[in-house]
Amino acid sequence: MSSNAGNIDSLLVSLESLGKEWFIEHNPSTARIENAEDALIELLDRVFLQGRNDQVSAMVREAAYKSLDAVGWVRGAGLDWLNDLEEDRLRSELVKRIGKGKIGKGDDIKLCVALLIWVRKLPEMNFTAYFMDAVTSGRIADLYWELRSIHGIGPKISAFIMRDFLLGLELSSELKDPTVYQYLCPVDIHVEHTAAAIGIPINSHASVVYGILDLCTQHGRDPLLVNQGMFAADKSGIREKLISEHGFSAPNVQVGERDRSILRVKQTKEDKQPQVESVKRSKTAATGLRAAFWQAFRRYLDDEKIEFNRRNPMESLWYGFSGGRSKVADFGLTVRLRERDVTCEVNLINTKAKTNFKYLFSHRQQIESGLGFGLEWHEFPGRTESRIRAVKNLDPESSANWNEIFKWYVRTATAFQEVISPYMDELETPG
């Protein structure tokens, strides 16, 4: 983490206090979310905040509530109506109020339907009880990915829901495993602005989350309230004033100043006209694009005379390279068209994947310090593999980005081999 001359201890105290005030002011109902109906209201109040104008999000939410009223929801009468809910009828009511020519979009309809069907399958349809059980039984990561499986819920909204329920139910003391904070700290443009201003690296979601966690651990502050305070400081327009009061002088970071960084920059129609043709992502086109991409990568390695794994051009999203013991981990590069980014990854495999992940995570600070950048750490509870990943937000769909991507691949893969590969000898293999 880069240093800054400011008083980080006093700043964290202020951010924590601001976060608590903001949470109480904007979440007055979280003190009463122990019953199933109120828990559903809290979920609906959050899931439509999809990175658009707050007023539009509020209008979409109100349209959804009117649709739910039309299919039988009477406030205060519980959720028995969910048992009799007909998906087609709900969908038709939503279509009357949401979508093209009205407010919101078709995905909002799919999100609302999917969320309600998911809630209906919960024990007693009570998300609060389900959430509390996940916290106390160590299944936070499981619940995060379960929420992510609902159409339209991405990483920010999933973490947003879980953080607010955790704070509202005052369950922070139940968190024993530091790895779970990556599932509880939503990172958006406001959090990133504040993070950059105080010297936290913002090259990835993980670097922001663990930057917050590291500072809070060192100074004894609550990471979730500080995360909320970082959002509030930028959202309310007091970030610059606040950091200057505590002696910080980092430059004002605005969207678009960094080249395709973790910030998902919204483009105008003019911006979307690339200098080279961008391939449309149909299934067939995606296959062809990946093949052309890896062919170009192979030519780049040849032209630059770079000693790196040579593979015949293929159409997959994965390009493996040597990184150590193949029985415990696969090292590879990926091209992700849907996410519009590329990655360098270590995929931990076999029945010892979770044990090996925890071992590597216990050395996270040394690993990330050696690499010089943060990583995403995904344990994937309930699955046979775990993954460690570096992400570069350069869109591989445009060949104008390819040379920069290829340079990043080689630089990052080499760093993985130098820093992470030595740990492979310490990892366990199946009996």
N, C-alpha and C positions, 0 to 999 in steps of 0.2 A: 504494500500500500504506500502510495506516495505521501511524503510528509507535507505538513502545512504548519505555518507558524502560529496558528490560532490555538486557543485554549479548548481542546477537544472535550475535556471533562465537563466544563460548564456548558458547552454547546449541547452535549448529549442530555444533560439535565433539562435544558430548555426544550429540546426536541421531545423528550419524554413527556414533559409537562404539557406541551402543546398537543401532542398526540392524545393524551388522556382527555384534555378539554375538548378537542375536536370529536373524539369518539363519543363522549357523553352528549355533546350537542347534537350530533348527527345520527345517533343511534339510541334514541330514548326508549325504544321498545325492547332492547336486548335484555333488560332485567326481568322480562316476563316471557321468555321464549321457551319455558320448560314444557308448555303444552304443544301438541302436534300442530294445531291450527296456526298459532302464532309463529311457530318455526317455519311453516310453509310461507307465511307472509314475508318473513325475513329473507327467505330464499328468493322469492319473486322480486323483492325490492332490490336484489343485487344482480340477478342474472342478466337483466336487460341493459346493464351498464357496459355497453360493448364498444368503448373507445370512440363514442360519437358525442355530439353536443348533449349536455346534461338535460336540457329541456326536451330534446327529442326522445332521449331514453325515458324520461318521466311520462311522456305522452304515449309511448309504446306500452309502458307498464300499466297505465290507466286503461288503455284499450284492451289489454289482456285481462284486467280485473272485470271490465264490463262483460267480456266474453264468458268469463267464469261465472259471473252472476247469472248469465243467460242459461247456463247449463245446470244450475241448481245450487250454487254456493251461497249459503246464507251466513253472513259473518256472525260468529259467536255460537254457531250450532254444531261446531266440530267438523270432521272430515268424512262423515259417513257417505256424503254425496259422491266422494271419489270412487267408492266401490261400485256405484252404478254409472260411472262416467262412460259415455260412448265416445271413442276417439273421433269418429267421423263427424259427430255432431259438434264436438269442441272445435275441430278443425274448421268446420263451416262457419261457426260463430267468429273465430279468429280472422278468417278470410274477409269477413264483412268489414273489419276494422283495421286490419294490418296488412301491409304489402304495397305493391306498386300502385301509385295514385292515391294512397291514403297516408299512413305513417309507418315507418319501419320497413322491414323487408321480409321476404319469405322465410328466411332462416329464423326469424323471431317466432314464427308460427311453429316451426319444427322444434325449436328450443322449448317452447311452452308445453307442447304436447309430450315431448320426451321427458321433461322434468317431472310432470305430473304422473306419468306412468311409472317412473322410477320411484317417486315418493310412495305411490300406492303399494309398491312391493316391499317397502320397509316394514319392520315389525311395528305393528300398531300405527303405521304411517307417520311415525314420529322421528323426524330428522334429528331433533335435539338429543333424544335418548340414544339414537344410533351414533351420533357424533361423540357423545360423552363416553360411550363404550369403546369407540375407536381410540380415544385419547388414553383412557385408563388401561387398555389392553395392548397398547403399543402398535395400533394399526393406522396411524395417521397417514402414512404413505399409501396404504391400501385405499383409504377413503379418498385421498387426493386423486388417485388414478381412476377410481370409480366415478367421481364427479367429472373427470376429464372425458370419460366415455360417453357422457350425455351430449347429444348434438348441440353444438354452439357454445359449450363451456370450455374455454381454453385455460392456460396456466395462470393468467392474472385473475380471472374470475374465480377459479377453484381456490387459489390461495386467499383471495379476498373474503370468500365465504368462510373459510376455515379460521382465518385470523379473527374475524369479527365474532364468530360464535365462541372461540376460545376466550377472547377478552370479555365478551358479554357474560359468559358463564364463570368467569374468574378461575380458569383452569390452568393458567400458565405454570403454576407450581408443579403440575403433573408431568411437565416435559422433562424427561431425563436424558434423552438421546439428542445431542446437538444436530445430528443430520436431518432431523425433521423440520428445522427452520426453513429449509429450502422449499417446503410445501406450505408454509404459513406466512411468508412475506411476499405480498404482491409487489411486483416491480413494474411501474409504468413510467411515463415520461416525467412526471412530477418527482417521483422518488429518484430517478436518475439525475435530474437537474441538481437536486440537493446533494446527492452522493458525489457528483463530479465537483461540486463547489467546495467540498471538504476533503477532497483527495482520495475518495474511494474509487478504485478502477471500475469502469462501466463497459468493459469490453464484452461482458456476457451477463446473463441473468444471475449465474452462480457467483460471479465476482462481486456483484452488488450485494447479494444476500449474505455471503460470507464476510464481505467487508463490514457490513452492519454488525453481524454476529461477533466478529473478532473485536471490534471496538467496544461493543456493549459488554462482552465478557471481560475485557481488560479493565473497564471502568465501572462495572457493576450496575449496568442499566438494563432495562427491559427491551429486548430487540423488537418486539412487536409494537410497543408503544412508540419507540424511536422510529420504526418504519412508518407508522401512522403519522407521526410528527413531521417526517421528511416530506410526505405527501402534502400535509396541511400547509407547511411553510411555503411551498411553491404554488400550490393551488390558490392560496389566499393572497399571494403577491408579496409576502414579507420575507422571502428567502434571503435576498441580498442584504436587507437591513439586519436580519437575524445573524447571519454569518459574520457580517462586518462588526457587529457589537461584540463578538467573541474573538475578534482578531484575525479572521480569515480574509484572504484576499484573492481567492481563486477566481479565474475569469468567469463571466456569465456564460453558461453553456446554453445554446439554443438548438432547437431541432434543425437538423440539416448541416450543422457545422462539421460533423464527423462523417466520413465516407461510409455510407451504408452500415452504420454501427448497429448496436442492439436496438436503437430507436427505429421503429418502423415508419420511415418518412412517407407521408402522404404525398402522392405525385399528382400534378395536374395532367390534363390530356397532352399538353405540349411536352411535359417531362417524359411521358411514356413513349415518345417517338425516338427509338434508339438509333444510333449511327449505323448499326448493323441490324439485320432482321432478327427479331426475337421469335422463337418457335412456339406456337400455341400448344398448350399442354393437354392434348388429347392423349389417350393411352398409346396410340401408335406413334404420335409425334414425340412423346416423352421417351419411348424406347429408342427412337432414332437420335434424339438429342443426346441421350446418355452415351450412345455409341460414338457420336461425333466428338463429344466432350472428352472421353477417355482416349480417343485417337489423338486428339490435339494435345492431351497431357503427355502421351508417349512421345510425340514429336518434340514437345517442349524439352523433355528430359534428354532426348537425343541431340537436339540443337544446342542446348546449353552444356552438354557433356556432364550431366549430373549423375553421380553414382547413386542410383536409387532402384528399388525393385522394379524390374521390367515385367510387364504383363501384356499378353495379347489384348488388343482392344475388345471390349465386351459391352453388353447393354445393361448391366446391373447397376445398382446404386452404390455398391461396395467395391473398393479397391484395396486389397490386403497388402500389408507390408510386414517385414519381419520385426518382431519386437521382443522376442524372448521365448518362453516355453509355450509351445502351441497347445499343450495339454491343459493349460490353465487359463489362457487368454488369447484372443485374436486382436491384432492391431489392424486398423484400416482407416481409409479415407472414404467419405460418402459425398454424394451429390444429391441434394434434396430439393426437388422441383416444387413440391407443394409448399414447403416452408420457405422457399426462396433463399436458401443458405447452403453452406457446405460445412462438413465437420471432420475432425480427426478424433478417433475413438479407440478405447480399449474395451473390448467386450469380454467380460469374465464369464467363463463357462463351467459346466459340470456341477456336480453336487456340492462342491466346496466354494461356489461362486460367492455366497453370502459371507462366509468366513473370510474369504480373500478380500472382498469389498471392504469389510470392516477394518481389516488390517491396513489396507491402503488408505482408507479414510483417516485412520489414526495418525497417518503421516501426511495428511493433506497440506498442512502449512509448509512443511519442508518441500513437498512436491511442487506446489504452486509457486513457492518462492524460487525454486530452481528453474521452473519454466518461465517465470516472469509474467504469468497471466493466470486468471482464475479458470476453473473448470466447472462443468455441470456434473454432479454426482447422483446417479440414479441406481438405487438399490433394487428396485422392482420387486417388492415383496410378493410372494406367491408365484413368481416366475423362476425359471431355472437359471437365468442369467442376470448379471448386473452390468452397469455400463458407466464409464467415465468419458467425458466428451469435452472437446473444445469446439466452439462454434464461431464461424465467420459469416457475418450477414452481408454477403455479396451474392446477388442473384445470378445463379449459373445459367439461367435461361438466355441471357444476353452474352454473346461471345466477346463483347467489349470488355467483360469482366474476367475473362478466362486467364489471361496472363497473370493478373494480380492474384487470382485464386491459386494458380499453379505455384507461384512463389510462396504463398501462405502454406500450401500443402507441404512443400519440401521443408520449409523452415519449421513448421509445427511438428511434422513427423520426425524430423531429426531431433528436435527437443524432447519428444516423447521417448525416443530411443535412448537418448543420453540420460534423461532424468528418471523416467518411469521403468524402463527395462531392467535396471539393476535390482528393483524390488521383486522382480519375477521369481528370483531364486528363493525368496522367502515364502512364497505362496504354497498352499497345500494342494496336493493332488488326491483324487479319490482313493480310498483304502486299497 
